[in-house]
Amino acid sequence: MPELAYLNGEILPIDKAQVPIEDRGYQFGDAVYEFIASYNGRLFCLEEHLDRLERSLNGLFFPSVSREAVRKAVLTLFEKAEIQRAGIYIQISRGVSPRNHAFPDGVRPQIVMTIREVEEKPPELRKNGATAITLEDFRWGRCDLKTVQLLPNVLAKQKALAAGVFDAIFVSSEGVVREATSSNICIVADGTVITHPLTPQILPGITRKVVIDLCRELDIPVSERFFKTDALYGAEESFLTGTVTEVLPIVTIDRHRIGDGQVGPVTAKLHETLRQRSIA
Ligand SMILES: Cc1ncc(COP(=O)(O)O)c(C=O)c1O
């Protein structure tokens, strides 16, 4: 089960893969990324991740990158590594060029990937639920594009850990609950699953979409609408969604107990169904 890297067409051990110091991803954060997981040797939602990658590339006005070439590279790397439960990180930067803010002429986007075993969330966290704090959102105005500019997310996650909790949830200055540092957030109120609508302020999570579809299939009422911190604190249940996060219950937020402080039935049902689908 080798951990491998892909570097512009070449597959090699991760510690042998190097990028030039004038890569614009390194100097400007001028790069987009995706993270795809596999279950039992099958990639989950590959096409959806490729769709979002294209959307991010277009959103940053990158020169065209062949979707087919990226798909082929992902599949080749996945096949070579033979990791059943893999996490594939894909990063595409605008290219390598002497440092200058303006887009350089005639450079090629740089495609790099790594593949490793997924680091599963601890079973106790899934069983007992996680804790979180809220923080005022201090990110830029295009959080719908999956760029590598993640410093606010990094600082927020670290602040959460320093506060002794699992994660931080970004909230607007008006108190609208947006998303967590690397996942979307849903609440359950009056039996309805509610999540922030798709706007430039949140990432259009693939797992968020899968969960919304599962709700419809399971006849669980679901609504994409704004909600504020008072609704969050007063929710029956709350949970995060993400590729590795899957559906993760949050049972305490800013020291408020959510519902009865236990993992709720809607959260448990959605996680179980998501798992069944992903390993099917
Ligand atoms: C800020 C943010 N929101 C949401 C998500 C969840 O997206 P997905 O379900 O596609 O993994 C991520 C995943 O990286 C993220 O970084």
The ligand as a MOL file (V3000), in Angstrom:
LIG
                    3D

  0  0  0     0  0            999 V3000
M  V30 BEGIN CTAB
M  V30 COUNTS 16 16 0 0 0
M  V30 BEGIN ATOM
M  V30 1 C -14.7070 25.0010 4.2180 0
M  V30 2 C -15.2580 23.6650 3.8280 0
M  V30 3 N -16.5890 23.4700 3.8430 0
M  V30 4 C -17.1370 22.2820 3.5200 0
M  V30 5 C -16.3410 21.1960 3.1700 0
M  V30 6 C -16.9910 19.8670 2.8590 0
M  V30 7 O -16.9180 19.5790 1.4980 0
M  V30 8 P -16.9980 18.0600 0.9690 0
M  V30 9 O -18.2510 17.4930 1.5070 0
M  V30 10 O -17.0300 18.2270 -0.5040 0
M  V30 11 O -15.7820 17.3820 1.4710 0
M  V30 12 C -14.9520 21.3570 3.1190 0
M  V30 13 C -14.1080 20.2350 2.7040 0
M  V30 14 O -12.9240 20.3580 2.5440 0
M  V30 15 C -14.3930 22.6190 3.4600 0
M  V30 16 O -13.0670 22.8110 3.4360 0
M  V30 END ATOM
M  V30 BEGIN BOND
M  V30 1 1 1 2
M  V30 2 1 2 3
M  V30 3 2 2 15
M  V30 4 2 3 4
M  V30 5 1 4 5
M  V30 6 1 5 6
M  V30 7 2 5 12
M  V30 8 1 6 7
M  V30 9 1 7 8
M  V30 10 2 8 9
M  V30 11 1 8 10
M  V30 12 1 8 11
M  V30 13 1 12 13
M  V30 14 1 12 15
M  V30 15 2 13 14
M  V30 16 1 15 16
M  V30 END BOND
M  V30 END CTAB
M  END
